[in-house]
Structure formats: C-alpha cells, structure tokens
C-alpha cells in the first residue's frame, strides 16, 4: 500500500515536471493535475494511517485487558 509520504513525494515529482520550461502547456497542465491528485491522496492516506494506528492501539489494549 502506498503511504502518505510516498504520495507527497510523487506529488512533488510531478510538480517539478510540470514547471519544466521545455514542455507543452498541455503536458504541464497534466503534470500539475497529477500533482494535485497525489496531494489529495496523501491527505486521505494520512487519515487512513491514523485510523489504522488507532485500531491497532485499541486492539492491543483490549488484548491486555
């Protein structure tokens, strides 16, 4: 599963590709759109990671109860 950190890395990579001086506007627009999508996915993955951490903690506490 991709992590939120990986998503942010991919977002940054596409942002850099999108501002390259030697590409078409269409390609730049596509890279910037992909960058935004990776950023949104990073936020969702961060939320999921928090939920998973909370569930694991709760399960561990229940195991010790």
MARRO-205379 format. One line per 2 residues: for each residue y, z, x of N, C-alpha, C, O, CB. Coordinates in steps of 0.05 Angstrom, whole numbers, plus 5000, padded with zeros to 4 digits. Glycine has a CB too. Layout:
Y Z X Y Z X Y Z X Y Z X Y Z X  ... $
This chain:
4977 5000 5017 5000 5000 5000 5025 5000 5018 5026 5014 5038 5000 5025 4980  5044 4984 5011 5069 4983 5026 5085 5008 5021 5085 5019 4999 5085 4958 5018 $
5098 5018 5042 5114 5043 5040 5143 5036 5035 5152 5013 5038 5111 5060 5065  5159 5056 5027 5187 5052 5023 5201 5044 5049 5219 5028 5049 5200 5077 5011 $
5192 5056 5071 5204 5049 5097 5198 5019 5104 5216 5005 5114 5193 5067 5119  5174 5010 5098 5168 4982 5104 5185 4964 5086 5195 4943 5095 5138 4976 5098 $
5189 4971 5061 5206 4956 5043 5234 4953 5054 5246 4931 5053 5206 4968 5015  5245 4975 5064 5272 4975 5075 5273 4957 5100 5292 4943 5104 5281 5003 5082 $
5252 4957 5116 5250 4940 5139 5251 4911 5131 5265 4895 5142 5225 4946 5156  5234 4904 5111 5233 4876 5102 5260 4868 5090 5269 4846 5093 5211 4873 5081 $
5273 4887 5075 5299 4881 5064 5319 4874 5086 5334 4855 5084 5309 4905 5047  5319 4891 5107 5338 4886 5129 5332 4860 5143 5351 4846 5151 5336 4909 5149 $
5307 4853 5146 5299 4828 5159 5310 4804 5143 5321 4785 5155 5269 4826 5162  5307 4805 5117 5317 4783 5101 5348 4782 5099 5360 4761 5097 5306 4786 5072 $
5360 4806 5101 5389 4806 5102 5399 4792 5127 5418 4776 5126 5400 4836 5101  5387 4798 5150 5394 4785 5175 5390 4755 5173 5407 4739 5181 5378 4796 5199 $
5367 4747 5162 5361 4718 5159 5382 4705 5140 5389 4682 5144 5333 4714 5148  5391 4720 5120 5410 4709 5100 5438 4704 5111 5453 4689 5099 5411 4726 5077 $
5445 4718 5133 5472 4714 5143 5472 4696 5168 5493 4694 5181 5484 4741 5150  5450 4684 5174 5449 4666 5197 5468 4642 5192 5470 4632 5170 5420 4655 5202 $
5483 4635 5212 5503 4614 5209 5492 4586 5206 5506 4569 5195 5522 4615 5233  5468 4582 5214 5458 4554 5215 5439 4548 5192 5422 4530 5195 5444 4549 5241 $
5441 4562 5170 5423 4556 5147 5440 4547 5123 5464 4552 5122 5406 4581 5140  5426 4535 5104 5440 4525 5080 5447 4549 5062 5436 4571 5064 5422 4505 5065 $
5466 4544 5044 5474 4564 5025 5450 4571 5007 5446 4594 4999 5497 4554 5007  5434 4552 5000 5410 4557 4983 5391 4576 4997 5380 4595 4985 5396 4530 4976 $
5386 4571 5023 5368 4588 5038 5380 4616 5041 5366 4636 5037 5361 4576 5066  5406 4617 5047 5419 4643 5049 5417 4659 5023 5412 4683 5023 5448 4640 5057 $
5422 4645 5001 5420 4658 4974 5392 4669 4969 5389 4691 4959 5429 4639 4952  5372 4653 4976 5345 4662 4972 5339 4687 4989 5327 4706 4979 5325 4639 4979 $
5347 4687 5014 5342 4710 5032 5356 4735 5021 5345 4757 5022 5351 4704 5060  5381 4731 5012 5395 4754 5002 5383 4765 4976 5382 4789 4972 5425 4747 4997 $
5372 4747 4959 5358 4756 4935 5333 4771 4942 5326 4791 4930 5352 4732 4917  5318 4761 4961 5294 4774 4970 5301 4802 4982 5286 4821 4978 5278 4757 4991 $
5322 4803 4997 5331 4828 5009 5336 4849 4987 5328 4872 4989 5356 4824 5026  5351 4840 4966 5356 4858 4943 5330 4867 4930 5327 4891 4923 5374 4845 4923 $
5311 4849 4927 5286 4856 4914 5271 4877 4931 5260 4896 4920 5268 4831 4911  5271 4874 4957 5257 4893 4975 5271 4920 4973 5258 4941 4974 5257 4883 5004 $
5298 4920 4971 5313 4945 4968 5305 4959 4942 5301 4984 4942 5343 4940 4969  5304 4945 4920 5296 4957 4895 5267 4967 4896 5262 4989 4887 5298 4936 4872 $
5250 4952 4909 5222 4961 4912 5221 4986 4929 5204 5004 4924 5205 4939 4924  5237 4988 4950 5238 5012 4967 5245 5036 4950 5233 5058 4954 5259 5008 4989 $
5264 5034 4932 5271 5056 4915 5248 5065 4897 5242 5088 4894 5295 5049 4897  5234 5045 4885 5211 5051 4868 5189 5064 4884 5175 5082 4875 5202 5025 4854 $
5184 5053 4908 5163 5064 4925 5169 5093 4933 5151 5110 4935 5158 5047 4949  5195 5099 4938 5203 5126 4945 5197 5145 4922 5187 5167 4927 5233 5127 4952 $
5203 5136 4898 5196 5153 4874 5166 5157 4872 5157 5180 4867 5207 5139 4848  5151 5136 4876 5122 5138 4874 5111 5157 4896 5094 5174 4890 5108 5110 4877 $
5122 5155 4920 5113 5172 4941 5119 5202 4935 5102 5219 4941 5127 5165 4968  5141 5207 4922 5148 5234 4914 5129 5244 4893 5120 5268 4894 5177 5235 4903 $
5122 5227 4873 5103 5235 4852 5076 5241 4865 5063 5261 4858 5101 5213 4831  5067 5224 4882 5041 5228 4895 5041 5254 4911 5022 5270 4910 5034 5205 4914 $
5062 5259 4927 5064 5284 4942 5063 5308 4923 5049 5328 4929 5090 5285 4958  5077 5307 4901 5077 5329 4882 5049 5334 4870 5040 5356 4867 5098 5324 4860 $
5036 5312 4863 5009 5314 4852 4989 5326 4872 4972 5343 4864 4999 5287 4842  4991 5318 4897 4974 5328 4917 4979 5358 4921 4960 5374 4924 4978 5313 4944 $
5004 5366 4922 5011 5394 4926 5000 5410 4902 4989 5432 4907 5041 5397 4928  5004 5401 4878 4994 5415 4854 4964 5417 4855 4953 5439 4849 5003 5400 4829 $
4950 5396 4862 4921 5397 4864 4912 5417 4885 4892 5431 4880 4910 5369 4870  4925 5417 4907 4918 5436 4929 4922 5465 4920 4906 5483 4925 4934 5431 4954 $
4945 5470 4905 4950 5497 4896 4929 5505 4875 4921 5528 4874 4978 5498 4883  4921 5486 4858 4900 5492 4838 4873 5498 4851 4857 5514 4841 4898 5469 4818 $
4868 5485 4874 4843 5489 4888 4842 5517 4900 4820 5529 4902 4839 5468 4910  4865 5528 4907 4866 5554 4919 4869 5577 4899 4867 5600 4906 4888 5556 4939 $
4873 5570 4874 4878 5590 4853 4852 5601 4843 4852 5619 4825 4893 5578 4830 $
